Amino acid sequence: MSGTYPVLSGAAGSIAAYQDAIDQSTRAVVDWLQQPDMYRGKTVAELRERIQLAFNEEGLGNQAAIGRAVELFLNDSLSVHHPQCVAHLHCPSLVISQAAEVLINATNQSMDSWDQSPSATMLEIRLVEWLRERVGYSAGDAGVFTSGGTQSNLMGLMLARDAFFARQGHSVQQHGLGGSPAKIKVLCSGHAHFSVQKNMALMGLGYQSVIQVKCDRFSRMDMVDLADQLALAQARGEQVMAIVATAGTTDAGAIDPLADIAALAAEHQIWLHVDAAWGGALLLSEQYRHYLHGLELADSITLDFHKQFFQTISCGAFLLKDARHYELMRYQAAYLNSDFDAQQGVPNLVAKSLQTTRRFDALKLWMGLEALGSKQYGALIDHGVTLAQEVARFIDGCENLELIMQPQLASVLFRVHPPQWSTADVSLLNQQTGDALLASGRANVGVTQAGGVTCLKLTLLNPTVSLEDMKRLLASVEQTAQQVLNGA
Ligand SMILES: *Cc1c(COP(=O)(O)O)cnc(C)c1O
């Protein structure tokens, strides 16, 4: 069947092949969901050996190809929904997000032009309007869905750079970097996401352009040091094109003092980009929305829906306060966004995106919002933040565990620390404990650094995880640390 109808269409044979392939795949997913392990624990060497492409002249047919994907990929995947899988900002996905993927994939709309995605373009515009309202921006539709935080941060930094040069009468789009690029700087905290560095390098300004501001003991940008660093840069004859504030640092979940930073940025006419890839989830929170106070003052914002909004990868957005700045990256392609179209009022989202062909990921958030409603969606997000506080209190009461920092979003930083142990030994113990837990397939906890010590991290995005689950996990952590100590 698949041999005769390889392409999805309205032909009866194609529809039958589609249904067979989807049924087989969803049945395999259902089986996989029910297997109890977080990970079946294959090593790098085993997977390198096992995983080989079987591409031949005849083809295996859909059924066999799906069977092999189940065996080679699905069964050795990490169960991101597993309650002991709490290492990263990597969420289990909403059921409705899965349904949205079926619609997105089958229709295969492309968001670059109206004639490739008419209804989808309109839905995405409506959603951007809604997100702006939620943030506290003026009404409008300046913003776009992206592949995630890295791309959204690139857009913010790129427009900040180009607006900076435009004020000096120079078009980067037309003429490339002008003046003395080595003197162009960005200020962000030492805990800002590494994509700030990567993006600055990509933009021709290099890692050297990133000045890292000190943080307070909760990993939040220190305002005194920010003002000092800005003054120092100016005294050296450097020009600061942007400040990047973070709302939800990757480890501590720290939210920089957004309103204070915005005031300083405004005073010096510096672009403020807020990376709210994680903390942006609080836009839907009832309990913790006020943590984002000042977000609306940013010139541009990164949001990520494949973090604590529980959407499948990928799904992110970029919001731009002043739509006029989109002119800086405008490019007209006769076949996608002609003047003629513009005069007719035809929206073509290609002008708002770095991508050309682009997935209709906005549908996932749209359907998530409609299916769950604000109360349930907000509760799912609040669960993790509240749970982190409860887990921290519990850790505080454990003799062999040490809480490193009070939680701010849904993460807990802690370490195994038997009272009589010296700090140097403790770092290695925690590293080995984290590694041994993953190797055992029992749990996936983060291993990271905080304040110069190696520690463990629980990222509690999963709304089905309970305090009991985390007590079990912490017991495994202690037990595993004991085994490491015993040299087992
Ligand atoms: C995850 C994250 C990013 C990167 O986003 P991707 O979607 O992985 O590209 C950027 N900034 C912060 C604060 C993040 O948590």
The ligand as a Gaussian input file, in Angstrom:
#p B3LYP/6-31G(d) Opt

LIG

0 1
 C       15.984000      27.329000      27.166000
 C       16.483000      28.709000      27.241000
 C       16.998000      29.357000      26.108000
 C       17.197000      28.639000      24.801000
 O       15.985000      28.339000      24.237000
 P       15.860000      27.183000      23.131000
 O       14.388000      27.076000      22.969000
 O       16.495000      25.987000      23.733000
 O       16.539000      27.667000      21.914000
 C       17.368000      30.672000      26.216000
 N       17.266000      31.319000      27.386000
 C       16.803000      30.737000      28.500000
 C       16.732000      31.511000      29.762000
 C       16.392000      29.393000      28.465000
 O       15.932000      28.817000      29.571000

